[in-house]
């Protein structure tokens, strides 16, 4: 049996194991270890798994993940996110669909601080969805706006997905962060325009109570003053990376320290007794991601020893398909995987195989990282696994069916943004090119 065919069988077996309910990290590790065992025997399994644990997981760039997780936990505990949401809501009250657009913009800003899509959706949704309910808004559309807005945590830096992608493909993480900024802004603008047009054309979607909540100038200025802490944090982290002052890993450490200082001494919402809970939450999330990354790296080692990347490239070349046709198939595959798998698992499982193929076809790996990220965003809002939908359904208490229906039009907007990025790759590549020069 050829190694390529065996690798394909392992891949199908892994999908089957995940479909049966086996934890993703365990399924990845089992298939990877079986592959190493077949190729090189027990000694290879011991050596490769040991070196992966010691060397790959101690990669300096991966240190950014626990630091950004600590920053995210500190932001949640300090209430910095609530000040941002309050600021956006009060300053956008004049436009049609103000609350829904404020939800998406708040998600974009929060994503630039938290690095986590689920945390972004939960934090913004926990503040703005009760406000929508109180004012009598359509909760379906509200959940859809927050669900898709929450996915921006994968696209807008600092993004854990870009960190893992950069480590696995040896791509500059700073350039990946910069590549996600313009597409992230594009998604926000598209959704805000959709909300504005929809609520303008269908006035009945805006409840009469909405016109009673007109913030005064003093309230707006107070909200602006309260939001300066979040804006400072974004400037520190994202600005530091863009202008080359700090590396992504250093930015994670700096952001964590700044977030804790703001919580302790400025907002005074974090007390000494809260610190253990903040640390435990960061460790819990990091441990989960670390186990998935370790299992994926084992699988990547096995794929390399089986020469699966070359087998996939040769197979695609033999089909005679055009590069754009192959990219279309890749996107369909990622969208299908996103309907029943977690984005982190898809990343670890497919990136080692797909990136060499994409590069061999002449595409830029940085551009593909952004395309991949938007596909993973769609995975977060695609039933039956769509994690953001479940999180917001739990926050709002609406029926799951309503949450899924409300998310659908916004998910289609996200799909439209993906198509635009496929046609115009410079949307992602422009900023990294400018900053490099």
N, C-alpha and C positions, 0 to 999 in steps of 0.2 A: 504493500500500500504506500502511495506517495505521501510525503510529509504534508504537501498542500491539501490533499484530500483528508488526511487525518486531522489537520487543523480545522478544516471546515466542519468535520464531524464534532470536534470538541466545541466549536462555536455554537452549533445547533444544540448540543447537549447542555451547554451553559444556559442558553435561553430557556430550554425546557426546565432546568432546575430552578431558575428564577421564577418562571411561570407557575411552578408548583408551590412556590412560597418560601424557598430557601433564601436566607439573607444574601443580598447581592455580594457582599464582601466574601462570604464563605464560598459562594458559587464561583466567583472569579479565582479565588485561591486554589480551590480543588482542581479546576480545569488547568490552571497554570502549573501546578505541581505535577499533575498527571502528564502534561506535555513535557516537562523537564525530565520526568522519570522515563518516558518513552525514548527521548532523544539521547540522554546521557547516563541514565541509571541513578542509583541512590546517591552516589557521590556528587553528582551534578545537582540534585535536589538540595543536598545539604549546603554545598558551596554557594549556589546561586541564591537560595533563600537567605542565607546568612549575610552575604555581601549586599543584597538588596536592603535588608533591614539596617545594616551598619552604615553603608555608604549613601544609598539613594535617599533614604528617609532623613539623613542628616544634611541633605542639600541645603545650602544657605538660603536659597530662594523660597523653599518650603517653609522656612521659619516665619515667613510673612503670614501664613494662614492662622496659626494660634494667636499672633499679635493682632491681626484684624478681627479675630473672633473675640478677643479681650476688649478691643475697642467697641465692637458691636454690643457686647454685654453691658459695658459702661454707659453707652449711649441710651440703651433701653432703660437702665436703672435710673439714669439722671433726668430723664424727661426732655432731653435736648430735641428729640424728634417731635414732641408735642408742640414745642415753641415754633418749629418750622411749619408744621401743618397749620397752626393758628395764624401765623403770619400770611401764608399763601391764601388761606380761605378769606381772610379779611380784605386783602388787597385785590382779589379777583371777583368780588361780589357783583360787579356791574355786568359782567359778560354772561350770556345765556349758558346754562349748564355749569354755573360757577363752581358748585361743590364737586361735581364730577371731574371737571378740569383741574381743580385744586388738588383733588386726590392724586391724579397722575403726576402733576408737577411736584407735589410733596414726595411722592414715591421716588421720583428722579433725584431730588435733593437728598432724601434719606439714603438712597442707594449709594450716593457718593460718600456717605459716612459709614455705612454698616457692612458692605461687601456681601450681604446675604439677601437673596430674593425673598425667602420665606419670612425672615425677620422684618424686612421692609413692608411686606404685605400685612403682617400681623400688627406691626406698630402703627402704620398709617390707618389701616382698617379699624383697629381698636379705638381710634380717636374720631375718625370721620364718619364711619357707618352709623354709630348711634346718633350723630348729629343729623344725618340724612333721614333716619327714621323719625326723629323728633320733628323735623320740618315737613314730613309727609312725602318724601321723595320716593320714586320707584326704586326699590331695593335691588331689583334684578340688575339694572344698569349700574347702580352704585357698586355692587360686588364685582361686576365685569371690569369697571374702570380701575378699581383698586387691584384686582387680580393681575391684570395685564401690566399696570404700573409697577406692581411689586416685582415683576420679572426683570426690571431694569437693573436689579442687583447683580445680574450676570453680565451685563453689558457695560454699565458705567463703572469706572474704576473707583475704588479698588475691588476687583472681581476675583473671587477664589477660583473660578473656572479658568480665567486667563493665567493665573499662577500655575495651576496644575498643567494646563496646556503648554505653557512656556517651559516648564521643567521636563515634560515628557518629550517635547520636540526640539529642545535646545533653542527656543526662539526668545528674543528679547522681551522680557515681561514689561519693561517700560514702554516699548513700542506697541505691545498688545493693549496696554492700558490706554494709550493715546488713540489707538485705532477704534476703541469702543465709544469715545466721547461723541463724535459727530453723529454716528448712527443712533446712539442713545437719545440725543437731542431731537433727531428726526422722528423717532417713535413718539416722543412727548408732543411734538408739534402736530403730528398727524392725528393723534388721539384728541388733542385740544380742539383742533379744527373740526373734527367729527362731532364732538360734543356741542360746539358752538352752533354748527349748522343744524344738527338734529333738534336741539332745544329751541332754536329760532323758528324752524319749520313746524315744530309740533309744540305750541305753547302750553298745551294741556299737561305736558310732562313736568312743567314747573308749578309746584303747589303755590297757592296764594300766600301761605305762611312765609314763603321765601322772601317776598317783598317787604315783610315786616322786620327782617333781620338786616338792617342797613347799619353797618358799623360807622361810628363817628370818626372824625379825623383824629381825635385824641386816642381812640381805641386802636386805630391803624398804626399810629406812631408808637404806641406802647408795644404792639405786636412786633413791630420792626426792631425796637430796642431789645426785646426779649429774644429775638431770633439771631442776634449777632454771634452768640456762642456757636451755633451750628454752622454759620457762614465762616467763622474763624477756623473751625475744625476742617471744613471742606478745603479751604485755602491752604491750610497746613499740609494736608495729606495729598490732595490731587495736585495743587500748585507746586508743591515740593518735588513731586515725581516729574511733572511736565517740564519744569525748568532745570531739572538735573541737580537739584540741591541735595536730594536724598534718593537712595535706591528704594524700590518697592518694599523691601524688608524693613529698612530703616523707617520708612513712612508708616508702616504698621506699628512699630514700637513708639514712634513719636505721636501718632494718633491716639494710641491707647493711653499714653501718659497725659496728653492734653484733655482727652475725654474724662479721665478720672479727676484731673485737677479742676475742670469745669464743674463736675458733679459735686466735688467736695467743698470747693472754696467760692465758686461764683453762684451757681444755682442753689447750692447747699441742700440738694436732694439726696445725696449719698452720704450715709453715716458709716462709721467704722464697722458697725455690725453687719452692714450690707456687703462688705468686701468679700467675705468667704463665698456668699451666694454668686456674686459676679464671677469670681474665679472658677467656681465649680461649673457654672454654665458654660464658660469659655472652654474649660477642659473637656466637658462632656461632648460638645460639638466638635472640637478638634480631634478627640479620640475616635469618634465615628468616621470623620473624614480620613484620618490617618490610616485606619484599618482598611478602608476602601482603596486608598492610594497604594498601600503596601500590596494588597491583593492584585491590584491592576498592574503594578510594576512586575510582580511575579509572572503574570500573564504576558506582559510585554516581553520579558526575557524569553519565555517559552516560544512566543511568536517569532522572535528574532532567530532563535536557534533552529526553528522549523522553516525559516526563510519564507514566512507567510506573505510578507509585504511584496517580495519579488514575484511570488506566485500570483498574488492578486493583480499586480501591474501587468504581468504577462497575459493573464486571463482577459483583462480588460482590453489590452492592445489587440489580442487575437479576435475580439468581437468586431473590430473595425468601427466602433462607435466614435462619434465626434466628442471632443472634450466637454462641450456644453451638455451633451446628452448624458454623459457620465455624471456630471455635476447634478443634473436633474434627478438621476437615479439615487445618488447619494442623499440628496435632500429628502426624497420620498422615503428612503430607508430610515433616516434619522427621525422623520415625523412619525413613522409607524412605530419605531422603537419607543418614542416618547409617549405613546398611548398606554404602555404597560410597564415602563421602566423609569427609574429615577435618573435625573440629568447627570448626577455625579457618576453613576454606574455606566451610563452610555459614554460619557467622556473617557473614562478609564478603559473601557472595552474597545472602543472604535478608533480613538485618535492614533494609536500606534500603527494601525492598518491603513487608515484613510489618508493621513498626512503625506506619507511617501507617494501614494498614488496621485494625490492632488498636485504635489510638486512635480512629479514626473510628467503630468499633463501641461505644465507650464503656468500653473496658478500660484499666486503669492500665498505662503502659509499664514501671513498676518491677516490678509483678507479672509482666508478660509476660517480663521479663528473667530472672526466676527460673524460670519455666516453660521458657523457651528453654534455660537452663543445664542443667536436668535432662534435656531432650531430648538435649543434646550429651553429657551424661554417659552416656546410653544408647548414643550413637554409639560411645563408647570401649569398650563391652563387647558390641557387636553385630557378629557375623561378617558378611561376610568381612574388614572393615577393622578391627574392634575392636582398637585399638592396645594398650590395657592387657593384653589377652589375650596378644598376641604377646610383649610385654615380659616378662610373668611366665612364659610358656612357656619363653622363653630363659633366665630366671633359674633356673627349677626343673628344666628338662630333661624334663618330662613330655610325653607326646604331645599335639599340638595338639587332637585330638579330645577328650581328657579335660579339657583346660583349658576348652574351650567348653562341655562338658556341665556342669562344675562351676560355671561362671559363670551358667548359665541361671536357677536359682532366685533368685539374688541380683539378677539383672537384672529379674526379675518383681517383686521387692520394690521396686526403684527405680521401676518402672512404676506400682506401687501408690501410692507416695509422690507421683508426678506427678498421679495421679487425685485424691488427697486435696487437693493444692494447687489443682487446678482447681475443686474443689467449695468449698473454704474459702480464698479468696484472702488473708484476713487473717493467715494463717500467715506470709506473706511481708511483708505491709504493716504489721503491728503494730509491729515495732521501729522502722522508719523514722519512723512517725507519732509514736511516743512520744518518740524522740530529737529530732525536729523541734520538738515542743512544749516 
